[in-house]
């Protein structure tokens, strides 16, 4: 029974056992989608363990969308990036999509504002996102964010905001 349950795509692990009184017990650990990847016509989820997970025809998980072809290494960085975004209330409510432009260049799409956030290389994302949070906290109430075309986080110790 465990083998049959473990063959389902959304089940990470299962345990089936009988208790002393003869009761059948089933424990199931579910694979949790962390982000949805769209690469051309292919769409699938990526789990917290950076494993591919097929889409369900019954349920759509509310997760960040990532567009583009991603290598195995980039998928690991993507899962860490999304975990970091989801752990922060400001970023979690602001970032809705990740796009890969060209080799090693990533762009974040925000929910509020008509701009995009150029992350560049994904490897040092924590420092870049901390700079973005500081920028938002300092200037979001003082400026009209819609006047910016892009916010560039690629450069060390600075943010370049490009006006329309």
Helices and strands as residue ranges (DSSP letters): H 2-6, E 11-18, E 24-30, E 33-39, E 42-47, E 52-53, E 64-67, H 72-87, H 89-94, E 95-102, E 105-110, E 116-120, H 125-139, G 145-147, E 148-152, E 160-163
